[in-house]
Amino acid sequence: MSKSLIVDALEASVTEVISTFTGQKPEIGKSFIRKEIESLGEVSAILGLTGKGFTGTFVVTFEKECLFDIVAALFGTRPETINDETRDAAGEMANMICGAFRRRFEKQGISLQSSTPAIVSGENHTLDILCKSQRLVIPFSVNGSKLFVEFCLDKK
């Protein structure tokens, strides 16, 4: 599967989920590659991926303000701190984005299963990424704050 097909599937999946639940279309930034383990925001949801001949990782990291905007759109009240409700919302959003991505990926003939998201939060937290390969990262803006989707697959 080519990088452009992966990028298109990731962009369409984030746009679908964010616009469905917030009524806003996220702005898509320029994709880039990274190997660093430091997070790009304050709350990350990490999902392991497995498929025939592949293992991988799918990470959605939220800047605090972006996650608070999403929670406000979902529940009508804006949180003031990162708490269990905001962490749960991050996990649910990541689960839905990953599910939408996996459906698009399956149309290309690659079936992937995902784990339950592990949630990590705090400033400058690190990500436990199982991939040996570099990760493709796509930044998205919602109301001026960001979320980042990171994706990698390794052949078994």
GUPA-635695 format. One record per atom (N, C-alpha, C): residue number from 1; residue in one letter; chain; atom name; z, x negated, y. Coordinates in steps of 0.05 Angstrom, whole numbers, plus 32768, in hexadecimal, padded with zeros to 4 digits. Layout:
N
seq:type:mol:atom:pz:px:py
NUM:a:A:CA:Z:X:Y;
...
END
This chain:
156
seq:type:mol:atom:pz:px:py
1:m:A:N:8000:7FEF:7FE8;
1:m:A:CA:8000:8000:8000;
1:m:A:C:8000:7FEE:8019;
2:s:A:N:7FEF:7FF4:802B;
2:s:A:CA:7FEC:7FE2:8043;
2:s:A:C:8003:7FE7:8057;
3:k:A:N:8007:7FD3:8068;
3:k:A:CA:801C:7FD5:807D;
3:k:A:C:8017:7FED:808F;
4:s:A:N:7FFD:7FF2:8096;
4:s:A:CA:7FF8:8009:80A8;
4:s:A:C:7FFF:8024:809B;
5:l:A:N:7FFA:8026:8081;
5:l:A:CA:8002:803F:8073;
5:l:A:C:8020:8043:8073;
6:i:A:N:802E:802D:806F;
6:i:A:CA:804C:802E:806F;
6:i:A:C:8056:8035:808B;
7:v:A:N:804B:8028:809F;
7:v:A:CA:8053:802D:80BB;
7:v:A:C:804D:804A:80C2;
8:d:A:N:8035:8054:80BB;
8:d:A:CA:802E:8070:80C0;
8:d:A:C:8042:8083:80B3;
9:a:A:N:8049:807E:8099;
9:a:A:CA:805B:808F:808B;
9:a:A:C:8077:808E:8097;
10:l:A:N:8080:8077:809F;
10:l:A:CA:809B:8075:80AC;
10:l:A:C:809B:8084:80C7;
11:e:A:N:8086:807F:80D7;
11:e:A:CA:8085:808D:80F1;
11:e:A:C:8084:80AB:80EE;
12:a:A:N:8074:80B5:80DC;
12:a:A:CA:8071:80D2:80D8;
12:a:A:C:808C:80DD:80CD;
13:s:A:N:8099:80CF:80BC;
13:s:A:CA:80B2:80D9:80B0;
13:s:A:C:80C9:80DB:80C5;
14:v:A:N:80CB:80C6:80D6;
14:v:A:CA:80E0:80C7:80EB;
14:v:A:C:80D9:80DD:80FF;
15:t:A:N:80C0:80DF:8107;
15:t:A:CA:80B8:80F3:811A;
15:t:A:C:80BE:810F:810F;
16:e:A:N:80B7:8114:80F6;
16:e:A:CA:80BB:812E:80E9;
16:e:A:C:80D9:8135:80EA;
17:v:A:N:80EA:8123:80E1;
17:v:A:CA:8107:812A:80DF;
17:v:A:C:8114:812C:80FA;
18:i:A:N:810F:8119:810B;
18:i:A:CA:811C:811A:8126;
18:i:A:C:8113:8132:8136;
19:s:A:N:80F9:8138:8136;
19:s:A:CA:80EF:814F:8145;
19:s:A:C:80F9:8169:8139;
20:t:A:N:80FB:816B:811F;
20:t:A:CA:8105:8183:8112;
20:t:A:C:8122:8189:811A;
21:f:A:N:8132:8174:811A;
21:f:A:CA:814F:8179:811F;
21:f:A:C:8158:8176:813B;
22:t:A:N:8148:8169:814D;
22:t:A:CA:8150:8167:8169;
22:t:A:C:813D:8175:817C;
23:g:A:N:8126:817C:8173;
23:g:A:CA:8112:8187:8184;
23:g:A:C:8104:8173:8196;
24:q:A:N:8109:8159:8191;
24:q:A:CA:80FD:8144:81A2;
24:q:A:C:80EB:8132:8190;
25:k:A:N:80D5:812A:819C;
25:k:A:CA:80C4:8117:818E;
25:k:A:C:80CC:80FB:8195;
26:p:A:N:80D4:80EB:8182;
26:p:A:CA:80DC:80CF:8188;
26:p:A:C:80C4:80BE:8191;
27:e:A:N:80CA:80AC:81A3;
27:e:A:CA:80B5:8098:81AB;
27:e:A:C:80B6:8082:8197;
28:i:A:N:809E:8079:818E;
28:i:A:CA:809C:8065:817A;
28:i:A:C:8097:804A:8187;
29:g:A:N:80A7:8036:8180;
29:g:A:CA:80A4:801B:818A;
29:g:A:C:8092:800A:8178;
30:k:A:N:808F:7FF2:8180;
30:k:A:CA:807E:7FDF:8171;
30:k:A:C:808D:7FD4:8158;
31:s:A:N:8081:7FD6:8141;
31:s:A:CA:808E:7FCC:8129;
31:s:A:C:8090:7FAE:8129;
32:f:A:N:80A3:7FA4:811A;
32:f:A:CA:80A7:7F87:8118;
32:f:A:C:80B3:7F81:80FD;
33:i:A:N:80B3:7F67:80F6;
33:i:A:CA:80BE:7F5E:80DC;
33:i:A:C:80D8:7F4E:80E2;
34:r:A:N:80EC:7F52:80D0;
34:r:A:CA:8104:7F42:80D3;
34:r:A:C:8111:7F3C:80B8;
35:k:A:N:8122:7F28:80B8;
35:k:A:CA:8132:7F20:80A1;
35:k:A:C:8150:7F20:80A7;
36:e:A:N:8156:7F21:80C1;
36:e:A:CA:8172:7F1F:80CA;
36:e:A:C:8183:7F36:80BE;
37:i:A:N:819D:7F31:80BA;
37:i:A:CA:81AE:7F45:80AE;
37:i:A:C:81BF:7F54:80C3;
38:e:A:N:81BF:7F4B:80DC;
38:e:A:CA:81CE:7F58:80F1;
38:e:A:C:81C0:7F73:80F7;
39:s:A:N:81D0:7F88:80FB;
39:s:A:CA:81C5:7FA2:8101;
39:s:A:C:81BA:7FA3:811D;
40:l:A:N:81A9:7FB7:8121;
40:l:A:CA:819C:7FBB:813B;
40:l:A:C:81AA:7FD1:814B;
41:g:A:N:81BF:7FDD:8140;
41:g:A:CA:81CE:7FF2:814E;
41:g:A:C:81EA:7FF4:8143;
42:e:A:N:81F8:800A:8148;
42:e:A:CA:8214:800D:8141;
42:e:A:C:8219:801B:8127;
43:v:A:N:8206:802B:811D;
43:v:A:CA:820A:8039:8103;
43:v:A:C:81F0:8036:80F2;
44:s:A:N:81F4:802D:80DA;
44:s:A:CA:81DD:8029:80C8;
44:s:A:C:81E1:8039:80AE;
45:a:A:N:81CC:8046:80A5;
45:a:A:CA:81CC:8053:808B;
45:a:A:C:81B9:8043:8079;
46:i:A:N:81C3:8039:8063;
46:i:A:CA:81B3:8027:8051;
46:i:A:C:81AF:8036:8037;
47:l:A:N:8195:8038:802F;
47:l:A:CA:818E:8045:8016;
47:l:A:C:817F:8030:8005;
48:g:A:N:8188:802E:7FEC;
48:g:A:CA:8179:801E:7FD9;
48:g:A:C:8161:802E:7FCE;
49:l:A:N:814B:8020:7FC8;
49:l:A:CA:8133:802D:7FBD;
49:l:A:C:812C:8020:7FA3;
50:t:A:N:8124:8031:7F90;
50:t:A:CA:8119:8027:7F76;
50:t:A:C:8100:8036:7F6F;
51:g:A:N:80EE:802A:7F62;
51:g:A:CA:80D6:8036:7F58;
51:g:A:C:80CA:8025:7F42;
52:k:A:N:80B5:802F:7F36;
52:k:A:CA:80A9:8020:7F20;
52:k:A:C:809E:8006:7F2B;
53:g:A:N:80AC:7FF0:7F24;
53:g:A:CA:80A3:7FD5:7F2C;
53:g:A:C:80AD:7FCD:7F48;
54:f:A:N:80BE:7FDD:7F55;
54:f:A:CA:80C7:7FD7:7F70;
54:f:A:C:80E5:7FDC:7F73;
55:t:A:N:80F2:7FCC:7F84;
55:t:A:CA:810C:7FD2:7F8F;
55:t:A:C:810A:7FCE:7FAD;
56:g:A:N:811B:7FDB:7FBC;
56:g:A:CA:8119:7FD8:7FD9;
56:g:A:C:8131:7FE3:7FE7;
57:t:A:N:812E:7FE3:8002;
57:t:A:CA:8144:7FEC:8013;
57:t:A:C:8137:7FFC:802A;
58:f:A:N:8144:8011:8032;
58:f:A:CA:813C:8022:8048;
58:f:A:C:8155:8025:805A;
59:v:A:N:8153:801B:8073;
59:v:A:CA:816A:801C:8085;
59:v:A:C:8162:802B:809E;
60:v:A:N:8174:803D:80A7;
60:v:A:CA:8171:804A:80C1;
60:v:A:C:818A:8042:80D1;
61:t:A:N:8186:8034:80E7;
61:t:A:CA:819B:802B:80F8;
61:t:A:C:8199:8039:8113;
62:f:A:N:81AF:8044:811C;
62:f:A:CA:81B0:8053:8135;
62:f:A:C:81C0:8045:814A;
63:e:A:N:81B6:8043:8162;
63:e:A:CA:81C7:803D:8179;
63:e:A:C:81D9:8054:817D;
64:k:A:N:81F2:804F:8185;
64:k:A:CA:8206:8064:8188;
64:k:A:C:81FC:807C:8198;
65:e:A:N:81F0:8077:81AF;
65:e:A:CA:81E7:808D:81C0;
65:e:A:C:81D1:809E:81B3;
66:c:A:N:81C0:8092:81A3;
66:c:A:CA:81AB:80A1:8195;
66:c:A:C:81B8:80B3:8180;
67:l:A:N:81CB:80A8:8171;
67:l:A:CA:81D8:80B9:815D;
67:l:A:C:81E8:80CF:816A;
68:f:A:N:81F5:80CA:8181;
68:f:A:CA:8204:80DF:818E;
68:f:A:C:81F1:80F5:8198;
69:d:A:N:81D9:80EE:81A2;
69:d:A:CA:81C6:8102:81AA;
69:d:A:C:81BD:8113:8193;
70:i:A:N:81B9:8107:817C;
70:i:A:CA:81B0:8115:8164;
70:i:A:C:81C6:8128:815B;
71:v:A:N:81DF:811E:815A;
71:v:A:CA:81F6:812F:8152;
71:v:A:C:81F9:8147:8166;
72:a:A:N:81F6:8142:8180;
72:a:A:CA:81F8:8157:8194;
72:a:A:C:81E2:816C:818F;
73:a:A:N:81CA:8163:8188;
73:a:A:CA:81B4:8177:8183;
73:a:A:C:81BA:8187:8169;
74:l:A:N:81C6:817A:8156;
74:l:A:CA:81CC:8188:813C;
74:l:A:C:81E3:819B:813E;
75:f:A:N:81F9:8192:814C;
75:f:A:CA:8212:81A1:814B;
75:f:A:C:821A:81AE:8166;
76:g:A:N:820C:81A7:817B;
76:g:A:CA:8212:81B3:8195;
76:g:A:C:8227:81A5:81A5;
77:t:A:N:8235:8192:819A;
77:t:A:CA:8248:8182:81A9;
77:t:A:C:8243:8165:81A5;
78:r:A:N:8246:8156:81BB;
78:r:A:CA:8240:813A:81BA;
78:r:A:C:825A:812A:81B3;
79:p:A:N:8259:811A:819E;
79:p:A:CA:8271:810A:8198;
79:p:A:C:8276:80F5:81AD;
80:e:A:N:828F:80EC:81AE;
80:e:A:CA:8296:80D7:81C1;
80:e:A:C:829A:80BC:81B3;
81:t:A:N:829E:80BD:8198;
81:t:A:CA:82A2:80A5:8189;
81:t:A:C:8293:80A7:816E;
82:i:A:N:828F:8090:8162;
82:i:A:CA:8284:808F:8147;
82:i:A:C:829B:8097:8134;
83:n:A:N:8297:80AD:8126;
83:n:A:CA:82AC:80B8:8114;
83:n:A:C:829F:80C1:80FA;
84:d:A:N:82AE:80CE:80E9;
84:d:A:CA:82A3:80D7:80CF;
84:d:A:C:828B:80E9:80D3;
85:e:A:N:828C:80FC:80E6;
85:e:A:CA:8276:810E:80EB;
85:e:A:C:825D:80FF:80F3;
86:t:A:N:825F:80EC:8105;
86:t:A:CA:8247:80DD:810D;
86:t:A:C:823C:80CC:80F7;
87:r:A:N:824E:80BF:80E7;
87:r:A:CA:8245:80AF:80D0;
87:r:A:C:8237:80C1:80BC;
88:d:A:N:8242:80D9:80B6;
88:d:A:CA:8236:80EC:80A4;
88:d:A:C:821A:80F4:80AE;
89:a:A:N:8218:80FA:80C8;
89:a:A:CA:81FE:8101:80D4;
89:a:A:C:81EA:80EB:80D1;
90:a:A:N:81F3:80D2:80D5;
90:a:A:CA:81E0:80BB:80D1;
90:a:A:C:81D6:80BA:80B5;
91:g:A:N:81E8:80BE:80A2;
91:g:A:CA:81E0:80BE:8085;
91:g:A:C:81CC:80D4:807F;
92:e:A:N:81D2:80EC:8089;
92:e:A:CA:81C0:8103:8084;
92:e:A:C:81A5:80FF:8091;
93:m:A:N:81A4:80F5:80A9;
93:m:A:CA:818A:80F0:80B7;
93:m:A:C:817B:80DB:80A7;
94:a:A:N:8188:80C5:809F;
94:a:A:CA:817B:80B0:8090;
94:a:A:C:8170:80BB:8075;
95:n:A:N:8180:80CC:8068;
95:n:A:CA:8178:80D8:804F;
95:n:A:C:815F:80E9:8052;
96:m:A:N:815E:80F8:8067;
96:m:A:CA:8147:810A:806C;
96:m:A:C:812E:80F9:8074;
97:i:A:N:8132:80E4:8084;
97:i:A:CA:811B:80D3:808C;
97:i:A:C:8110:80C5:8073;
98:c:A:N:8123:80BA:8063;
98:c:A:CA:811A:80AC:804B;
98:c:A:C:810C:80BF:8037;
99:g:A:N:8116:80D8:8035;
99:g:A:CA:8109:80EC:8024;
99:g:A:C:80ED:80F2:802D;
100:a:A:N:80EA:80F6:8047;
100:a:A:CA:80CF:80FC:8052;
100:a:A:C:80BD:80E4:804D;
101:f:A:N:80C7:80CC:8051;
101:f:A:CA:80B7:80B4:804C;
101:f:A:C:80AF:80B2:802E;
102:r:A:N:80C2:80B7:801C;
102:r:A:CA:80BC:80B5:8000;
102:r:A:C:80A7:80CA:7FF7;
103:r:A:N:80A7:80E2:8003;
103:r:A:CA:8092:80F6:7FFD;
103:r:A:C:8077:80EB:8006;
104:r:A:N:8076:80DF:801D;
104:r:A:CA:805C:80D4:8027;
104:r:A:C:8053:80BC:8015;
105:f:A:N:8066:80AC:800D;
105:f:A:CA:8061:8094:7FFC;
105:f:A:C:8056:809E:7FE1;
106:e:A:N:8061:80B3:7FD7;
106:e:A:CA:8059:80BE:7FBD;
106:e:A:C:803C:80C6:7FBD;
107:k:A:N:8032:80CF:7FD4;
107:k:A:CA:8015:80D7:7FD6;
107:k:A:C:8003:80BF:7FD2;
108:q:A:N:800E:80A6:7FD6;
108:q:A:CA:7FFF:808E:7FD2;
108:q:A:C:8002:8083:7FB5;
109:g:A:N:8010:8093:7FA4;
109:g:A:CA:8013:808C:7F88;
109:g:A:C:802C:807C:7F82;
110:i:A:N:803E:8079:7F95;
110:i:A:CA:8056:8069:7F90;
110:i:A:C:806E:807B:7F92;
111:s:A:N:807C:807F:7F7C;
111:s:A:CA:8094:8090:7F7C;
111:s:A:C:80AD:807F:7F7F;
112:l:A:N:80BE:8086:7F92;
112:l:A:CA:80D6:8077:7F97;
112:l:A:C:80EE:808A:7F96;
113:q:A:N:8104:8081:7F8B;
113:q:A:CA:811D:808F:7F8C;
113:q:A:C:812F:8080:7F9F;
114:s:A:N:8142:808F:7FAB;
114:s:A:CA:8154:8082:7FBE;
114:s:A:C:8171:8088:7FB6;
115:s:A:N:8182:8076:7FBE;
115:s:A:CA:819F:8079:7FBA;
115:s:A:C:81AA:808B:7FCF;
116:t:A:N:81C3:8092:7FCC;
116:t:A:CA:81D2:809F:7FE2;
116:t:A:C:81D7:808A:7FF8;
117:p:A:N:81D4:8092:8011;
117:p:A:CA:81D7:807E:8026;
117:p:A:C:81F4:8072:8028;
118:a:A:N:81F5:8058:802B;
118:a:A:CA:820E:804A:8031;
118:a:A:C:820E:8048:8050;
119:i:A:N:8224:804F:805C;
119:i:A:CA:8226:804F:8079;
119:i:A:C:8238:8038:8082;
120:v:A:N:822D:8029:8095;
120:v:A:CA:823B:8012:80A1;
120:v:A:C:823B:8016:80BF;
121:s:A:N:8252:8012:80CC;
121:s:A:CA:8253:8016:80E9;
121:s:A:C:8263:8001:80F6;
122:g:A:N:8260:7FFF:8110;
122:g:A:CA:826E:7FEC:8121;
122:g:A:C:825A:7FDA:812F;
123:e:A:N:8262:7FCF:8145;
123:e:A:CA:8250:7FBD:8154;
123:e:A:C:824C:7FA4:8144;
124:n:A:N:8233:7F9A:8143;
124:n:A:CA:822C:7F81:8136;
124:n:A:C:8233:7F81:8118;
125:h:A:N:8231:7F99:810B;
125:h:A:CA:8235:7F99:80EE;
125:h:A:C:821D:7F8C:80E0;
126:t:A:N:8221:7F83:80C7;
126:t:A:CA:820B:7F77:80B9;
126:t:A:C:8202:7F8A:80A3;
127:l:A:N:81E9:7F86:809B;
127:l:A:CA:81DC:7F97:8087;
127:l:A:C:81DA:7F88:806D;
128:d:A:N:81E2:7F94:8057;
128:d:A:CA:81DF:7F88:803D;
128:d:A:C:81C5:7F91:8031;
129:i:A:N:81B0:7F81:8035;
129:i:A:CA:8195:7F88:802D;
129:i:A:C:818F:7F7A:8013;
130:l:A:N:8185:7F89:7FFF;
130:l:A:CA:8180:7F7D:7FE5;
130:l:A:C:8164:7F71:7FE3;
131:c:A:N:8153:7F77:7FF6;
131:c:A:CA:8137:7F6C:7FF5;
131:c:A:C:8137:7F4E:7FFA;
132:k:A:N:8126:7F40:7FED;
132:k:A:CA:8122:7F24:7FF2;
132:k:A:C:810C:7F21:8007;
133:s:A:N:80FB:7F35:8009;
133:s:A:CA:80E4:7F35:801C;
133:s:A:C:80EE:7F3C:8038;
134:q:A:N:80DD:7F38:804C;
134:q:A:CA:80E3:7F40:8067;
134:q:A:C:80E2:7F5E:8069;
135:r:A:N:80F0:7F68:807E;
135:r:A:CA:80F0:7F85:8082;
135:r:A:C:80DE:7F8D:8099;
136:l:A:N:80D0:7FA3:8095;
136:l:A:CA:80C0:7FAF:80AB;
136:l:A:C:80D3:7FC0:80BB;
137:v:A:N:80D3:7FBD:80D5;
137:v:A:CA:80E5:7FCC:80E7;
137:v:A:C:80D4:7FDC:80FB;
138:i:A:N:80DB:7FF5:80FE;
138:i:A:CA:80CE:8006:8113;
138:i:A:C:80E4:8012:8124;
139:p:A:N:80E3:800B:813E;
139:p:A:CA:80F6:8017:8151;
139:p:A:C:80EC:8032:815B;
140:f:A:N:80FE:8045:815F;
140:f:A:CA:80F8:805F:816B;
140:f:A:C:810B:8064:8181;
141:s:A:N:8102:8071:8197;
141:s:A:CA:8114:8079:81AD;
141:s:A:C:8116:8097:81AE;
142:v:A:N:812F:80A0:81B2;
142:v:A:CA:8135:80BC:81B6;
142:v:A:C:8146:80BD:81CE;
143:n:A:N:813D:80CA:81E4;
143:n:A:CA:814C:80CB:81FD;
143:n:A:C:8154:80AF:8207;
144:g:A:N:8143:809C:8202;
144:g:A:CA:8148:8081:820D;
144:g:A:C:8159:806F:81FC;
145:s:A:N:8166:807A:81E7;
145:s:A:CA:8175:8069:81D5;
145:s:A:C:8166:8067:81BA;
146:k:A:N:816D:8054:81A9;
146:k:A:CA:815C:804D:8193;
146:k:A:C:8168:8052:8177;
147:l:A:N:8156:8056:8165;
147:l:A:CA:815C:8054:8148;
147:l:A:C:8147:8042:813D;
148:f:A:N:814E:8034:8127;
148:f:A:CA:813C:8021:811A;
148:f:A:C:813A:8027:80FD;
149:v:A:N:8121:8027:80F2;
149:v:A:CA:811D:802B:80D6;
149:v:A:C:8114:8010:80CB;
150:e:A:N:8122:8006:80B7;
150:e:A:CA:811B:7FED:80AA;
150:e:A:C:8114:7FF3:808D;
151:f:A:N:80FE:7FE7:8083;
151:f:A:CA:80F5:7FED:8068;
151:f:A:C:80EA:7FD3:805B;
152:c:A:N:80F1:7FD0:8042;
152:c:A:CA:80E6:7FBA:8032;
152:c:A:C:80E4:7FC2:8015;
153:l:A:N:80D1:7FB7:8007;
153:l:A:CA:80CE:7FBB:7FEA;
153:l:A:C:80C9:7FA0:7FDE;
154:d:A:N:80D5:7F9A:7FC8;
154:d:A:CA:80D0:7F82:7FB8;
154:d:A:C:80C5:7F8B:7F9D;
155:k:A:N:80B2:7F7C:7F92;
155:k:A:CA:80A9:7F82:7F77;
155:k:A:C:80BE:7F78:7F64;
156:k:A:N:80C3:7F87:7F4E;
156:k:A:CA:80D7:7F7F:7F3A;
156:k:A:C:80CC:7F69:7F29;
END
